[in-house]
Amino acid sequence: MRPIHLRMGRAALGWTVRELAEKAGVNKNTVSRYESGRQIVSDALMRLEQTLTAEGVVFLENESEFGLAVRIVRRKVEPTFRKDRSATKRKH
């Protein structure tokens, strides 16, 4: 994940630097430092990447004529409660 990917992924989710930092369990200065192109420890980078990918962010290296990009992949959400239809059928 490149610094531009981090900025684009965070923006696509509508998260602030502070929100991403809290969700990833890193300091907000770490997020800002990486977004500006400076080095951060690999554990922090891994946490940031995992946090974004868990939300459906996909990092693209060369998306046709647009170059570097991110895409949000929405996962299909299964309903938490399914009503058993056989229990609601009337007996004739």
N, C-alpha and C positions, 0 to 999 in steps of 0.2 A: 504494500500500500504506500503510495507516494503522498507527500504533504497535500497536494492539490486534491487527491482522492478524499482525504480526511475532511478538508474544507467543504468539498462538494457533497459528500455523504451527510455531513452534519447539517448543511443547509437544506438538503433534500428532505431531511426528517424534521426540519424546523427547530432544531435544538441549538441552544446557546453553548458556548464553550463550557460554562459551568455545568449545564445539564449533562453534556457528554462526559465530562470529567467525573461527575458523581456516579453516573451509570457504569462507567468503566472502572471506577475505583482508583483513579489517578488524580494528581493535582491539576488544577485548571491551568497553571503555568506550563505544565508539561504539554497540554493540548496546544496552547498558544505557541510554545517553542517549536513543536513539530510542524504546525501549520505554516510557520514562518521559514521553514526549511532547515532548521537546526536539528542536530542529533538528539535522540532521547534513548533511554535504555530499552533493550529489546523486550523486556517483560511488559513495560508500559505500552509499547507499540503493539504487542500481541493483544493486550487487553482492549485497546482502542479498536483494533481491527475486528476482534471477536464481537465486541459490543455492536458495532455497525452491521456486521454480517448477520447477527442474530435478529436484527430489525429488518432484514431483507435487502440491505445495500449490497450491490454487486459492483466490483471495481473492474473497469474496462481499460485496457491499455491503448488500443487503437481502434476506436469505433468509427469505421468508414472514414469519411472526410472530416469528422469532428475531433479526432485525436483522443486524448484522455477523457474519460467520462465515468459516470456512475449511473447505475440503474437501480430502481427500487422494485424488488420482486415481492409482491404481496402473496403471502402464503394463504392457502384456502383454510379458513377457520371452520373447524367442526363445531356444531352446536354442543353445548355442554349438557343439554337435557333433551332426550328424545322420548316422546310420548309413545307408549306401546299401543299401537292402533288396534290390536286384537282385543284389548280390554275395553275399548269404547264401542265395539260393534254390538248391535242389538241382536238378541236371540229371537228368531221367529217361531 
